[in-house]
């Protein structure tokens, strides 16, 4: 057999000659394996999955019907490149109506994306040279950090601590931290903590960015899911458009996860740079999906109904987890609960060293799936996107979760 020369050709950024040979098992793979084992060992026991990070329902009929209609039109069959003008115009209307952001130019200051993830992956391509820095909030969504490192850049983590309301402490950054930094990534309402930003925080971010000549990238995937107040956009703060962009996703606000549609809005130069990179990566989302997205943006009452469901579920979850000893607090947005992990399960005399051990234990002993985070302290993320047929079934699932967790006799 000829020598396998391919193993020696992989790029260093993905592991080089060791690609595919790593013995490290990442937490999501561990969770997947634990769930499979639990189902195999107890096939008749319902697995309560609070670890899912995507909506549990389909897009609303109005949007689905729009897609059906548009996908049958021959004029929608071709490449869309950097997007159709109608979607950009709808996005500008949406930003003004829902977030109070006036004056966004749909021609120069908005471009669509095939979901938020590709936008976050492409932005470092436009700005990061070897040695350049990016400020990343942790815990969080790591895509921009990954591509920064792939471009030879440096990632500076901004820890999100409970005592700071899960907002990054920008004042704690040192001159060494800020050396060569070009980008700041923030995400509010936040995944995984559920924390919300304030206008005052966004104003501070704008001042910080101007002082240090840094670009702000606000990942607003959950921005429309706001429970106690009007949804807040980074772009609604004076001066924000001078320093940054905001990425809005259709996935969470409109149950359109698999449709892969988002838009980038804000500073003209940053949007243009993203568009230049994007034009060299893809040929745009299917026009029929973009036109269905327009119908979604023009019907924000859809998001109101979705938010109402998550708020209802989260309230029930908070009460249930508090009854089990967790310090659960109702989030101001998103569909996540972020709670401190227990230290011990008295029933089995099991001591936990980290949240990952707790998560695996919950799957094995209680058939309850969560997502562990050990980046800054030990926490578990419970999602309100669990499967339930109706309101009565929601109550049943959460009561069953409470019963199983109580039985473990958790200690904190």
GIKA-V821699 format. One record per backbone hydrogen bond with DSSP energy under -0.5 kcal/mol. NH is the residue of the N-H (numbers start at 1). CO is the residue of the C=O. E is the energy in kcal/mol with one decimal. If there is no record, write none. Layout:
# GIKA-V821699
nh=NH co=CO e=E
nh=NH co=CO e=E
This chain:
# GIKA-V821699
nh=5 co=3 e=-1.7
nh=7 co=4 e=-0.7
nh=8 co=5 e=-1.2
nh=9 co=6 e=-2.1
nh=14 co=11 e=-1.4
nh=15 co=12 e=-1.8
nh=16 co=11 e=-2.5
nh=18 co=15 e=-1.8
nh=19 co=16 e=-2.0
nh=21 co=18 e=-2.5
nh=22 co=18 e=-0.5
nh=26 co=24 e=-0.6
nh=29 co=26 e=-0.7
nh=30 co=26 e=-2.3
nh=31 co=27 e=-2.6
nh=32 co=28 e=-2.1
nh=33 co=29 e=-2.4
nh=34 co=30 e=-2.7
nh=35 co=31 e=-2.6
nh=36 co=32 e=-2.0
nh=37 co=33 e=-2.3
nh=38 co=34 e=-2.5
nh=39 co=35 e=-2.4
nh=40 co=36 e=-1.9
nh=41 co=37 e=-2.7
nh=42 co=38 e=-2.4
nh=43 co=40 e=-0.5
nh=45 co=42 e=-1.7
nh=46 co=44 e=-0.5
nh=48 co=46 e=-0.7
nh=48 co=367 e=-2.9
nh=49 co=47 e=-0.9
nh=50 co=48 e=-0.9
nh=50 co=369 e=-2.3
nh=63 co=60 e=-1.1
nh=64 co=60 e=-2.0
nh=65 co=61 e=-3.0
nh=66 co=62 e=-1.4
nh=67 co=63 e=-1.9
nh=68 co=64 e=-2.3
nh=69 co=65 e=-2.2
nh=70 co=66 e=-2.6
nh=71 co=67 e=-2.8
nh=72 co=68 e=-0.5
nh=72 co=69 e=-0.8
nh=73 co=70 e=-1.4
nh=74 co=72 e=-0.5
nh=76 co=73 e=-1.9
nh=77 co=74 e=-1.5
nh=80 co=283 e=-1.4
nh=81 co=283 e=-2.4
nh=83 co=80 e=-1.9
nh=88 co=84 e=-1.5
nh=89 co=85 e=-2.4
nh=90 co=86 e=-2.2
nh=91 co=87 e=-2.5
nh=92 co=88 e=-2.0
nh=93 co=89 e=-2.2
nh=94 co=90 e=-2.4
nh=95 co=91 e=-2.5
nh=96 co=92 e=-1.8
nh=97 co=93 e=-2.8
nh=98 co=94 e=-2.7
nh=99 co=94 e=-0.7
nh=99 co=95 e=-1.1
nh=100 co=96 e=-0.9
nh=101 co=95 e=-2.0
nh=102 co=100 e=-0.8
nh=105 co=103 e=-0.5
nh=106 co=104 e=-0.7
nh=109 co=105 e=-2.9
nh=111 co=264 e=-2.1
nh=112 co=82 e=-0.7
nh=113 co=262 e=-2.6
nh=115 co=113 e=-2.2
nh=119 co=115 e=-0.9
nh=120 co=116 e=-2.3
nh=121 co=117 e=-1.9
nh=122 co=118 e=-2.2
nh=123 co=119 e=-1.9
nh=124 co=120 e=-0.6
nh=125 co=122 e=-0.8
nh=126 co=122 e=-1.0
nh=126 co=123 e=-1.0
nh=127 co=123 e=-0.9
nh=128 co=124 e=-2.9
nh=129 co=127 e=-0.7
nh=131 co=152 e=-2.6
nh=132 co=129 e=-2.3
nh=133 co=180 e=-2.8
nh=134 co=154 e=-2.3
nh=135 co=183 e=-3.0
nh=136 co=134 e=-0.6
nh=136 co=156 e=-2.6
nh=137 co=185 e=-0.8
nh=138 co=158 e=-2.3
nh=142 co=140 e=-0.6
nh=146 co=142 e=-2.5
nh=147 co=143 e=-2.1
nh=148 co=144 e=-1.7
nh=149 co=145 e=-2.3
nh=150 co=146 e=-2.0
nh=151 co=147 e=-1.1
nh=152 co=149 e=-1.9
nh=153 co=148 e=-3.0
nh=154 co=132 e=-3.3
nh=156 co=134 e=-3.1
nh=156 co=154 e=-0.5
nh=157 co=155 e=-0.6
nh=158 co=136 e=-3.4
nh=159 co=157 e=-0.7
nh=160 co=138 e=-2.5
nh=161 co=159 e=-0.8
nh=164 co=161 e=-1.3
nh=165 co=162 e=-1.9
nh=166 co=161 e=-2.5
nh=167 co=164 e=-1.0
nh=170 co=168 e=-1.3
nh=172 co=169 e=-1.2
nh=173 co=170 e=-1.2
nh=178 co=174 e=-2.0
nh=179 co=175 e=-0.7
nh=179 co=176 e=-0.6
nh=181 co=178 e=-2.0
nh=182 co=133 e=-3.0
nh=183 co=133 e=-1.3
nh=184 co=215 e=-2.6
nh=185 co=135 e=-3.0
nh=186 co=184 e=-0.5
nh=186 co=217 e=-2.2
nh=189 co=195 e=-0.7
nh=190 co=195 e=-2.6
nh=192 co=190 e=-0.5
nh=194 co=190 e=-2.6
nh=202 co=198 e=-2.3
nh=203 co=199 e=-2.3
nh=204 co=200 e=-1.9
nh=205 co=201 e=-2.2
nh=206 co=202 e=-2.2
nh=207 co=203 e=-2.3
nh=208 co=204 e=-2.7
nh=209 co=205 e=-2.7
nh=210 co=206 e=-2.4
nh=211 co=207 e=-2.5
nh=212 co=208 e=-2.1
nh=213 co=209 e=-0.9
nh=214 co=209 e=-2.1
nh=215 co=182 e=-3.2
nh=216 co=243 e=-2.1
nh=217 co=184 e=-3.2
nh=218 co=216 e=-0.6
nh=218 co=245 e=-2.4
nh=219 co=186 e=-2.9
nh=219 co=217 e=-0.7
nh=220 co=218 e=-1.0
nh=220 co=247 e=-2.1
nh=223 co=220 e=-1.3
nh=225 co=222 e=-1.5
nh=226 co=224 e=-1.6
nh=227 co=332 e=-2.3
nh=228 co=332 e=-0.7
nh=236 co=233 e=-1.2
nh=237 co=234 e=-1.6
nh=240 co=237 e=-2.2
nh=242 co=239 e=-0.9
nh=243 co=239 e=-0.7
nh=243 co=240 e=-1.3
nh=244 co=240 e=-1.7
nh=245 co=216 e=-2.3
nh=246 co=265 e=-2.7
nh=247 co=218 e=-2.6
nh=248 co=246 e=-0.6
nh=248 co=263 e=-2.8
nh=250 co=261 e=-2.2
nh=254 co=250 e=-1.5
nh=256 co=250 e=-1.2
nh=256 co=251 e=-0.5
nh=257 co=251 e=-0.6
nh=259 co=256 e=-0.9
nh=260 co=256 e=-0.7
nh=260 co=257 e=-1.1
nh=262 co=113 e=-1.9
nh=263 co=248 e=-2.5
nh=264 co=111 e=-3.5
nh=265 co=246 e=-2.5
nh=266 co=109 e=-1.9
nh=267 co=244 e=-2.3
nh=271 co=267 e=-2.7
nh=272 co=268 e=-2.4
nh=273 co=269 e=-2.1
nh=274 co=270 e=-2.6
nh=275 co=271 e=-2.7
nh=276 co=272 e=-2.2
nh=277 co=273 e=-2.1
nh=278 co=274 e=-3.1
nh=279 co=275 e=-2.2
nh=280 co=276 e=-0.6
nh=280 co=277 e=-1.4
nh=281 co=278 e=-2.0
nh=282 co=278 e=-2.8
nh=287 co=76 e=-0.5
nh=287 co=78 e=-0.5
nh=289 co=286 e=-0.9
nh=290 co=286 e=-1.8
nh=291 co=287 e=-2.5
nh=292 co=288 e=-1.9
nh=293 co=289 e=-2.2
nh=294 co=290 e=-1.5
nh=295 co=291 e=-1.4
nh=296 co=292 e=-1.8
nh=297 co=293 e=-2.7
nh=298 co=294 e=-2.0
nh=299 co=296 e=-2.0
nh=302 co=299 e=-2.0
nh=304 co=300 e=-1.5
nh=305 co=301 e=-1.8
nh=306 co=302 e=-2.0
nh=307 co=303 e=-3.1
nh=308 co=304 e=-2.0
nh=309 co=305 e=-1.6
nh=310 co=306 e=-2.1
nh=311 co=307 e=-2.7
nh=312 co=308 e=-2.0
nh=313 co=309 e=-2.4
nh=314 co=310 e=-3.0
nh=315 co=311 e=-2.1
nh=316 co=312 e=-1.6
nh=317 co=313 e=-2.4
nh=318 co=314 e=-2.8
nh=319 co=315 e=-2.0
nh=320 co=316 e=-2.2
nh=321 co=317 e=-2.8
nh=322 co=318 e=-2.4
nh=323 co=319 e=-1.6
nh=324 co=320 e=-0.6
nh=324 co=321 e=-0.8
nh=325 co=322 e=-1.5
nh=326 co=321 e=-2.3
nh=328 co=326 e=-1.4
nh=332 co=194 e=-1.0
nh=333 co=194 e=-1.0
nh=334 co=222 e=-0.6
nh=334 co=225 e=-1.6
nh=337 co=382 e=-2.8
nh=339 co=337 e=-0.6
nh=339 co=380 e=-2.6
nh=341 co=378 e=-2.5
nh=343 co=411 e=-2.7
nh=344 co=411 e=-1.8
nh=345 co=350 e=-2.6
nh=346 co=344 e=-0.6
nh=346 co=409 e=-2.8
nh=347 co=408 e=-1.7
nh=348 co=345 e=-0.6
nh=349 co=345 e=-0.8
nh=350 co=345 e=-2.0
nh=351 co=349 e=-0.5
nh=352 co=343 e=-2.6
nh=358 co=354 e=-1.3
nh=359 co=355 e=-2.7
nh=360 co=356 e=-2.1
nh=361 co=357 e=-2.1
nh=362 co=358 e=-2.7
nh=363 co=359 e=-1.8
nh=364 co=360 e=-2.3
nh=365 co=361 e=-3.3
nh=366 co=362 e=-1.9
nh=367 co=362 e=-0.5
nh=367 co=363 e=-1.0
nh=368 co=362 e=-1.5
nh=369 co=48 e=-2.7
nh=371 co=381 e=-1.7
nh=373 co=379 e=-2.7
nh=379 co=373 e=-2.7
nh=379 co=377 e=-0.6
nh=380 co=339 e=-3.0
nh=381 co=371 e=-2.8
nh=382 co=337 e=-2.9
nh=382 co=380 e=-0.6
nh=383 co=50 e=-2.7
nh=384 co=335 e=-2.8
nh=394 co=390 e=-2.2
nh=395 co=391 e=-2.1
nh=396 co=392 e=-2.1
nh=397 co=393 e=-2.8
nh=398 co=394 e=-2.3
nh=399 co=395 e=-2.5
nh=400 co=396 e=-2.3
nh=401 co=397 e=-2.3
nh=402 co=398 e=-2.5
nh=403 co=399 e=-2.3
nh=404 co=400 e=-2.3
nh=405 co=401 e=-2.6
nh=406 co=402 e=-2.6
nh=407 co=403 e=-1.6
nh=408 co=404 e=-0.6
nh=408 co=405 e=-1.1
nh=409 co=406 e=-1.6
nh=411 co=344 e=-2.9
